[in-house]
Amino acid sequence: MTEIKVTEQRTDGIDIIEMKGKDLTVSVTNLGCHILSVLMKDKDGNVDDVVLGLENIDDYKKDEKYIGGILGRVGNRIKDGKFILNGQEYHLAVNNGPNHLHGGREGFDKKIWDYEIKENRVIFNYLSRDMEEGYPGSLRVHVSYELVGNTLTMVLYGTTDKDTIVNLANHTYFNLSGGKEKIYDHMLKIKASKIACIDKDGCTTGERMNVDGTPFDFRKFHKIGGRIKEDHQQLKFAGGYDHPYLFSSQRDQITLFHEGTGRKVTVSTNLPAVQLYTSNFLEGGFPGKKGKANENRDGVCLETEFLPNSINLEEHPDMILRKEDRYAVFTAYKFEVHEDDK
């Protein structure tokens, strides 16, 4: 059974909640549904925090690196900050070069959510009003974190009173060494034979590329740093990996493994894509945990989501949420320790 308790309550409404199980201790907050820490043992029994974070909770209010938060109403980029829905053009904040990014100037990661604790879960609730950040419809959204054994499951669901677009994602940066080294030697496997290509501003173009014979092929375990500096236009556009992988199966689609500690995270989801981001632009943010600066390549994000910018690329994009429908997606993170997993 998971023990859940509120470890800090502040007068500004920001709380910190600890979820403690036999194998994992996870801390979260109702400020943007951030995952603040994940404590787990390594193969020698040493306990480390395997996700990046900030030194002070107040810094998450202005963090531009989106460390650990829920991105929304639409995560990732929307080209030129505009889209057409039901024949009407909507204009959003342009906050990332020429594009809209992660919900706008004050996305879901900056909001204070209501929450309740039920058994093994913390359930966060937020009402995004009609035209907040330029999005149509009042969206009632719920984010549930459930810790059972060694698995943290994230369930995202919501309803709207008007057709809108929704593409929530979590922006946790993993470092299974416990922050003792960069992510170059982390082994990664993604069950995806294609990626969605991006332009020089990081936005998907509609073109898809087969990963075979490219530095983007992670269908078998490869070190993240093994090919990250190869002479490939897509790598140059992003300064590393910052691309959506399109899944070819629906179980255990992603595995991240660190040989030195034996730690492994297996990710499963019902979403069709994952954005692999190797913290290419992490430098220059607020101080990290214990005052240590977060730097480029200190963490890897595995952002499960619908295809980014699909509202401008596809005839029937998954990110459209109709008034009569329900948004419901999940991602599960299974944390294990192994002597060898190659």
PyMOL commands that set and color helices and strands:
alter all, ss='L'
color gray80, all
select helices_A, chain A and resi 57-61+79-81+108-110+132-134+183-185+233-238+289-291+310-312
alter helices_A, ss='H'
color red, helices_A
select strands_A, chain A and resi 3-9+15-20+25-29+35-41+47-49+70-71+77-78+82-85+88-91+100-101+114-118+121-128+139-148+151-160+164-165+169-170+173-174+187-190+194-198+204-210+222-223+242-246+254-258+263-269+273-277+300-305+320-321+327-337
alter strands_A, ss='S'
color yellow, strands_A
deselect
rebuild
show_as cartoon
